[in-house]
Structure formats: structure tokens, C-alpha cells
């Protein structure tokens, strides 16, 4: 992937087997989930084979327990999905780096480009394009005592 600097390319990352790629219908939103583990840093990247696309819009989310008021004025705990990174708000950057304080499930929503043609000969003149989600990980450095 050409979006990384020379220093980023030289950094050692392990390919995570939760990475995915495939043909997807133009204009649709696809969601995948993956597990991120405590003690690791993650680099999540997206790409498409549509040359005319200005990157792939994606959102990274997680489920959080939040306090909400029910209709009777009582406070209850509820599980709610919250977006923690939206690459559109960050200039359509094709990747995000993150860590987690404990092992948890994350959700990635990917907006497939609605126009443009795939570079894959099998997908030419179809409503499908190729999307890739690369998940890489490496151990975080322990700091302190």
C-alpha cells in the first residue's frame, strides 16, 4: 500500500489473520468485526482497486455501556455502538493506528465507492469493485516499572 512513509514501511508489523478483501457491490456499506487484544498496537488500512476513487470511507466503532434515561425517568445501563474514528473527518486518511486497554471487539464499516470501474478484469462492467481491509499488529512497548 503506497500511503505509508518510508519510516512507516520500515516499521515491523505482523499481518493479522482477521484482514479481509473481496468483491463488493458499489455504493453499499459493509461491516466486519474483529478482536483487538490488550498489549498490542493496531494499524488498520483500507484500499480499493477503483483508480478514480478518492480513498475508501470507513468508520471504526466499539460497543460501550452507557447510562440512559428510559421513558419513566429511570437511569438504566445500555450497550450502545459508538464511532471512535471516522476517516472522512480526518481528510479521508486510508489508515488508523490504535490500541485498546483490554481485549475487545471492534466494528469496521466500509463505504464502497459508488462510481468507477474495478481494475480487476473479472469485475469490469459489473456493479462490483474490490475492497481490502488490512489489519496489522505489533506488541506495544512497556513503559514505567
N, C-alpha and C positions, 0 to 999 in steps of 0.2 A: 504494500500500500504506500503510495507516494506522499502521504500527508505528514509523515514524521520527519523531524530534523535529523541531521547526521548523528547528534548525540542520542536522540531517542532511538534511532535504528540500532545504535551500538549497545544500548542497554539490554541486559539479558532478561527476556520474558519467556515464560513457558506457555505453550499453546494449551488452552483449556478445552477439554473434550465436549464442553457444552456449546461450543461455537456452532453456527448453522449457516447454511446457504441453500438457495434453491430458486426455482422459478415461481414468481408470484404475480397475481393479476394487477394490472395497472390501476392506480387510484385507490386501492384498498389499504386498510390498516391491518397489520398483522401483529400479534402479540406472542411473545415467548416468555418463559420464566426460566430462571437459573438460580443456583445456590451459590452464594459467596461466603467464604469461610473467614473467621477471625484469624488475624495473623498474616493476612495476605493483602497485597495491593493489586487492584484490577485495572486493566486497560481494555475498554470496550470500544470497538471501532465498527463503523458501518460503511458499506460501499454498494454501488450498483454498476451495471455494465451499460447504462444509458449515458452516452458521452455528453448529451445536451443537458443532463440533469445538473442542477446546482447543489449537489450533495443529496443526502437522504435525511429527511426529518425524522428524529427519534426522541422518545421520552423514556427516562429511567424512573421507575416508581417502586415503592415498597408499601406493604400494609403496616399501618400504625394503629395503636389503640389510643382512641381519643375520648374525651368526655363530651357528651352532647346532651341537650335537654330534650326529653320526649314530649309528647303533646300535653302531658299532665303537669309539666313543670318540674319533673324529677330529672336528676342528673344520672345518666347511665353511661357505661363504657361501651364503645362500639369500635369494631375493626373497620378501618377506612383506608382506601388506597390513596397515597399522596405522591405526586410527581416530585422527585428530588433533583432532576436535571432535565432541561428541555434544550436541545441543541439549537433550536430556532432562536431562542433568547440569547444564545451565545454565538451569533454570527454563523450558524449552520456548521459549526465545527464537526468534523467527522468522527471524533472520538472523545471519550471522557475517562479520567482517572478517578478512582475512588477506593476507599477502604471501608470496612464495617467493624463496629465494636463487638459484634458477636455474629455467629453463623446465622444467616437469614436468607429468605427467598426474595429475589428481586424480579421485577417485571419490565420487559422492554417492549414498547410499542413502536413499530416502524411504519412510516407512511411511504408506500410505494409510489414512485413518480407516476403521474397520470398521463404524461406525454413522452414522446421519444421512442426510439427503437433500440432493442437489445442488440449488442454486438454478437450474440450467440446466433449462429446460422439456423439452429433448430427453432429459435424463438422469433425469427424475422417474420413480419406480417402476422403476428399473433397479439393477443391482449396481455401477454406476459413478458416480464423482464426478470433478470437475475438480481437478487439481493444477497449480500453477505453480511453476517454478523460475526466478527472475530472477537473472542474473549481470551485475554491473556492474563496470566497471574505471576506474581513473584512474592517471595517472603518479605515482610516488612522488617526493617531494622529495629531491634530492641533498643530503646533509649532509656537512660537512667540506670538505677541499681537493679 
